[in-house]
Amino acid sequence: MQSTEILERYERADSGEVIIDVSTQKIEDLYSTFDKKSHFLKKDLNQDLVDYIIECATEIGETKFLIRFNFESKTEDESASRLKNSVKRFFVYLQEHEHAKMKEMLRKSGVLLLVGALLAALSIGMAESEFMEKSIVFSVLSEGLTVAAWVSLWEALAIFLIKWMPYKKKISLYERIANAKIVFAI
């Protein structure tokens, strides 16, 4: 639960949800200007808008929220509906993107684990070899393999235990934003 000082900065809806207010002159201001000719559902949202919504949702924490858009000019129902779909689709896209990055990182962890196990087995095999007592080069190589195995196993373990958590948090945050209720001020 977030501190009351942070949540007091936000207005609340009659239903108790925290309101993330977004104000602009017209609906087109909410979209990136680089893809003006794209269909509304394929347009990217303005990065400042995305950053603002993410920052507010992060600050609010697990408290329920809604996003309220305020425009200086009247918004058509069709444009409002497209904006709702655009916000949902954009944050679902970000969620899927983070999920793919997390999946790739976990795949890397599996590869590192396998490499580390193979290097450890090779090092143990070399350490038990009769050449170990006769050759300093063979001994140094065996010790080097042991170090490489531990480094690989450590990195795999660090990824598996720690490094995936920020991805999971982002996925959860983007899901909450994608599923947030969107309203328009009259």
C-alpha positions in Angstrom: 0.0 0.0 0.0 1.3 3.4 -0.9 1.7 6.2 1.6 -1.3 8.5 2.0 0.8 11.6 1.1 1.4 10.2 -2.4 -2.2 9.1 -2.9 -3.5 12.5 -1.6 -1.9 14.1 -4.7 -4.5 12.4 -6.8 -8.3 13.0 -7.1 -10.5 10.1 -6.5 -13.6 8.9 -8.4 -16.9 8.3 -6.7 -16.1 4.6 -6.9 -12.9 5.2 -4.9 -10.4 4.7 -7.7 -7.5 7.1 -8.0 -7.7 9.2 -11.1 -4.8 9.7 -13.4 -5.7 13.0 -15.2 -4.4 13.6 -18.7 -5.2 17.0 -20.3 -4.5 18.2 -23.8 -6.1 20.4 -26.5 -7.1 17.6 -28.8 -7.0 13.8 -29.1 -4.3 13.8 -31.8 -1.8 15.3 -29.3 -1.7 12.0 -27.6 -0.2 10.1 -30.5 3.3 10.1 -31.9 3.9 12.4 -34.8 6.2 10.0 -36.6 3.4 7.7 -37.8 0.8 10.3 -38.8 -0.4 8.2 -41.8 -0.9 5.0 -39.7 -4.3 3.7 -38.8 -5.2 4.8 -35.2 -5.0 1.3 -33.8 -1.4 1.0 -35.1 -0.2 4.4 -34.0 2.2 4.7 -31.1 1.2 6.8 -28.2 3.2 10.0 -27.5 6.2 9.0 -25.4 5.6 11.8 -22.9 2.0 10.4 -22.4 3.3 6.9 -21.9 6.0 8.0 -19.5 3.5 10.0 -17.5 1.0 7.2 -17.2 3.7 4.7 -16.2 5.1 7.1 -13.6 1.7 7.7 -12.1 0.7 4.0 -12.1 4.1 3.2 -10.5 3.6 5.9 -7.8 0.1 4.8 -7.1 1.2 1.2 -6.6 -1.4 -1.5 -6.1 -4.2 1.0 -5.6 -7.0 0.8 -8.2 -6.9 3.6 -10.7 -8.6 5.0 -13.8 -7.3 7.2 -16.5 -9.3 10.4 -17.3 -8.7 12.3 -20.5 -9.6 16.0 -20.6 -9.7 17.8 -23.9 -10.3 21.5 -24.7 -12.4 20.6 -27.7 -15.3 18.2 -27.8 -14.3 14.6 -28.6 -16.4 12.4 -30.9 -17.5 9.0 -29.5 -15.6 7.2 -32.3 -12.4 9.1 -31.5 -12.8 8.3 -27.8 -13.4 4.6 -28.5 -10.3 4.6 -30.7 -8.2 6.2 -28.0 -9.4 3.5 -25.5 -8.4 0.8 -27.9 -5.1 2.5 -28.7 -4.1 2.8 -25.0 -5.1 -0.8 -24.3 -3.3 -2.2 -27.4 -0.1 -0.1 -26.8 0.3 -1.3 -23.2 -0.5 -4.9 -24.2 2.3 -4.5 -26.8 4.7 -3.2 -24.1 3.6 -6.1 -21.9 4.4 -8.6 -24.6 7.7 -6.9 -25.4 8.8 -7.2 -21.8 7.6 -10.8 -21.6 9.7 -11.6 -24.7 12.8 -10.0 -23.1 12.3 -11.9 -19.9 11.8 -15.2 -21.8 15.1 -14.5 -23.7 16.9 -13.8 -20.4 15.6 -17.0 -18.8 16.7 -18.9 -21.9 20.2 -17.4 -21.5 20.1 -18.5 -17.8 19.4 -22.1 -19.0 22.3 -22.0 -21.5 24.6 -20.6 -18.8 23.5 -23.3 -16.4 24.2 -26.0 -19.0 27.6 -24.6 -19.9 28.5 -24.2 -16.3 27.6 -27.8 -15.5 29.6 -29.1 -18.5 32.6 -27.1 -17.5 32.3 -28.3 -13.9 32.1 -31.9 -15.1 35.1 -31.4 -17.4 37.1 -29.8 -14.6 36.3 -32.6 -12.2 37.2 -35.2 -14.8 40.5 -33.4 -15.4 41.2 -33.1 -11.7 40.9 -36.8 -11.2 43.1 -37.6 -14.2 46.6 -39.0 -13.8 48.0 -36.2 -16.0 47.1 -33.7 -13.2 50.0 -34.8 -11.1 52.5 -34.7 -13.9 51.7 -31.4 -15.7 51.4 -27.9 -14.3 49.8 -26.7 -17.5 47.1 -29.4 -17.1 46.6 -28.4 -13.5 46.2 -24.7 -14.4 43.8 -25.5 -17.2 41.7 -27.6 -14.7 41.6 -24.7 -12.2 40.7 -22.3 -15.0 37.8 -24.5 -16.0 36.6 -24.6 -12.4 36.6 -20.8 -12.2 34.8 -20.6 -15.6 32.2 -23.1 -14.4 31.5 -21.2 -11.2 31.2 -17.9 -13.0 28.7 -19.4 -15.5 26.7 -21.1 -12.7 26.7 -18.0 -10.6 25.4 -15.9 -13.5 22.7 -18.5 -14.3 21.6 -18.5 -10.7 21.6 -14.6 -10.4 19.4 -14.4 -13.5 17.1 -17.1 -12.2 16.8 -15.7 -8.7 17.1 -12.0 -9.1 17.3 -10.4 -12.6 13.9 -11.6 -13.9 12.0 -9.7 -11.2 12.1 -6.2 -12.8 10.7 -7.7 -16.0 7.9 -9.3 -14.1 7.1 -6.0 -12.3 6.9 -4.2 -15.6 4.7 -6.8 -17.2 2.3 -6.6 -14.2 2.3 -2.7 -14.4 1.6 -2.7 -18.1 -1.2 -5.2 -17.6 -2.8 -3.0 -15.0 -2.5 0.0 -17.3 -3.9 -1.9 -20.3 -6.9 -3.0 -18.2 -7.5 0.4 -16.5 -10.8 2.0 -16.9 -10.6 5.0 -19.3 -13.1 7.9 -19.0 -13.4 11.3 -20.6 -14.2 14.5 -18.8 -17.2 16.4 -20.0 
